[in-house]
Amino acid sequence: MASSQVPIARAVTQNGTEWAQELLELIKSADRSFRPWPLYTLSESSVIWDHTPGVTLLGDAAHLTIPLGTGVNAALYDALILARRIIQYAPDDLDSAVIEYEKTMLSQALEAIEKSQWYAEHFFGADGPQAFLRAIGVNSEED
């Protein structure tokens, strides 16, 4: 093991004997220290707005949450709902199409943001893993 290895890579590779060799090699080849990245999210109050004719938002622009693996799916679903409303109201009343889309999207955005806040608290909070274990009924100090 190279002495220039970053501390995280060294710790993982020393304790990762059951990991796939390809993954261990990838980790060993890391040449930089860990760099934390900020996580951004919108508050529930920020996704409620007055409709503006001719303009709407979808995906992260409308309901940014921490990464949970659902962002692209949410954006595609927004696009699907908007397309269906456009087909329903076009060509005479595109503004109603957008209003109906926003009603659906905003209710789903509020659910996504609420879920995101729970994950942020239980996975990325000050006591991260312990908060999650408590949330699922496991006392981490006894186990």
Stockholm file with secondary structure:
# STOCKHOLM 1.0

chainA/1-143         MASSQVPIARAVTQNGTEWAQELLELIKSADRSFRPWPLYTLSESSVIWDHTPGVTLLGDAAHLTIPLGTGVNAALYDALILARRIIQYAPDDLDSAVIEYEKTMLSQALEAIEKSQWYAEHFFGADGPQAFLRAIGVNSEED
#=GR chainA/1-143 SS CCTTSCHHHHHHHHHCTTSCHHHHHHHHTCCSCCCCCCCCCCCGGGGCCCCBTTBCCCTHHHHCCCCCSCHHHHHHHHHHHHHHHHHHHTTTCHHHHHHHHHHHHHHHHHHHHHHHHHHHHHHSSTTHHHHHHHHTTCCTTTC
#=GC SS_cons         CCTTSCHHHHHHHHHCTTSCHHHHHHHHTCCSCCCCCCCCCCCGGGGCCCCBTTBCCCTHHHHCCCCCSCHHHHHHHHHHHHHHHHHHHTTTCHHHHHHHHHHHHHHHHHHHHHHHHHHHHHHSSTTHHHHHHHHTTCCTTTC
//
